[in-house]
Amino acid sequence: MAASAKLPMIAVLSETGLKTAREVQRITGGETAAPESRAAGADRRVDRIGEAIVEAFTSGRPVIGVMAAGSLIRILAPHLADKRQEPPVIAVAEDGSSVVPLLGGHYGANDLARKIADALQGNAAITTAGDLRFGIALDAPPDGWVLANPQNAKPVMAALLAGEQAQLIGDCAWLAEAGLPFSSDGKVRLMASESPQACGPLDLHYVPKNCILGMGCERGCDLQEAIALATETLATAGIAPEAIAMAASIDVKADEAAIHAVATHFGVAAQFFTAERLEAETPRLASPSDVVFAEVGCHGVAEGAALAAAGADGSLVQAKRKSKRATAAIGRAAQVFTKERTMETGRPRGRLFVVGIGPGQEGWRSPEVTRMIGEATDLVGYSLYLDLIAPISQGKTRHDFDLGKEEDRVRHAMELAGLGKDVALVCSGDAGIYAMATLVFELIEKGGLSDGAKRIVIAVSPGISALQAAAARAGAPLGHDFCTISLSDLLTPWEAIQMRVKAAAEGDFVIAFYNPVSKRRRTQLAYARDVLLQHRPADTPVILATNLGRPEEKVRVVALSELEVDDVDMLTVVIVGSSETRTVTTGDGRTWVYTPRGYSAKQGTGISA
């Protein structure tokens, strides 16, 4: 079975190991990662290599550690769960002499280890018994096939290793060519069939994924109705559920919950075709319908989708069946569907990940955001933001935009997703705080998007906002009620901003000012300072936080009366305390800012008010 489609993370602990890692990278792709003090030339510099390894492993990326096998085992041991879901993990000696697949041997690690060892002229230490004796892992069939009864794999392999012989029932080249002891009367039966099979304890049923479930339905169709129809259609045709490679339909159903419920039920992808493509299948339809043509522009959705996915050399094996609000049909392709072939057939429903990467520091980026970026095929964003995630975005297509092109940026991301791509719209801070998430939904309401862009999956993932990062660096200034105000009048009238500043001042909120100044705007921050001085003390702490999470980071605390516009730039967040905000100096001489919430006045705290 091929290794995971995700590019590996190659962990390195020394400059010597980095040389070996570069050769591994040439073979496998991916990125090298190392503590800066150990191997400064790695693609990605991390504070703790163990945390980076765990992050990659839990997100499904193969892990190749140019380090001792014991180190990898100790790092990952607490995170092991289901071996069928875990990505390959391989340990490589620093000199490349030994390559040891530790996890996922039957799920790509053994093959990957052999590939690496061949290139490094080392030894692949394969330890799985089936691979060693017969050159095959019976519980891990090749891409495009599935083992319907994996619980039998262990006793079957044990029987073969003990000397039993196998008989092959059905047409399956990869099994026939394996180094297994075949006999016409073998007690072990290896069956290759797309039909359901009754299996004994020494039987393995391998199913080719060569069938397509074509589906159509009315808008808002009941999910269970669609699933029941699909299940009944398979039973009528005598097709095993494992033989289904995808659920296929017309593209106007790309956002139809019932179609996706069917795909999820069978654990397959949902792929979609245009009406024009389905109409081309009309000569091969068993039951063309003028009514359907009048509705969607083709003479058959379920049968047409099944045939379009099956291809010119495929066939319709089950004509359309109907329920009250859904239709289903089954097509068969001449070849099995590998994962790659499946994704190249039709078009999936595109996904738009709207992600906040925080201030840019790796440690402040959430695992969910990292996962979404990893799953994306395309990245859209301001060039600086895309540069900040360069270490985790290798092999992805970048779409760079300048500042001031926000609507163009968001529309482009949505249209890309409308083409069936997985797109990450990258924002700094939090995607929903003065960022692009709101524009996504504004464009949906506004209209003017293509039909595909209107049917995409949207997922918004939070990030650490600039005000959170500034507050954390300074202490706890947001400990009580606070608000945020943007001083930019590009999108908000200055009169509205003035009203909000006055209201926040009168309400005695802690205030985080975004966009405090620009090259042309030099008076708004001064106005806000002067208004606030009318409502809170002159020595009210003000935090000026610039380039948070980056090497040039600078955090200062000044009194409100001493706040100067020239001390602030476009990359600065300004947090002005309330009348209750105060400072405290710790024994190391550092001054912290905090806004008390009143905990000390509550009974049982042990602190007198």
Secondary structure, DSSP 4 states (H G I P E B T S, - for coil): -PPPSSPPEEEE-SHHHHHHHHHHHHHH--EEEEETTT-TTSSEEES-HHHHHHHHHHTT--EEEES-HHHHHHHHGGG---TTTPPPEEEE-TTSSEEEEEE-GGGTHHHHHHHHHHHHT-EE----HHHHHHS--TTSPPTTEEES-GGGHHHHHHHHHTT--EEEES--HHHHTSS--B-TT-SEEEEE-SS-----TTEEEEEE--EEEEEEE-TT--HHHHHHHHHHHHHHHT--GGGEEEEEEEGGGTT-HHHHHHHHHHT-EEEEE-HHHHHTTGGG-SS--HHHHHHHSSS-SHHHHHHHHH-TT-EEEEEEEE-SSEEEEEEE-SS---HHHHHHSSEEPPEEEEEE-BTS-GGGS-HHHHHHHHH-SEEEEEHHHHHHTGGG-TTPEEEEE-TT-HHHHHHHHHHHHHTT-EEEEEESB-TTSSSSHHHHHHHHHH----TTGGG-EEEEE----HHHHHHHHHEETTSS-EEEEE---SSS-HHHHHHHHHHHHHTT-EEEEES---SS--SHHHHHHHHHHTTS-TT-EEEEEESTTSTT-EEEEEEGGG--GGG--TTEEEEE--TT-EEEE-TTS-EEEE---SGGGSTTSS---
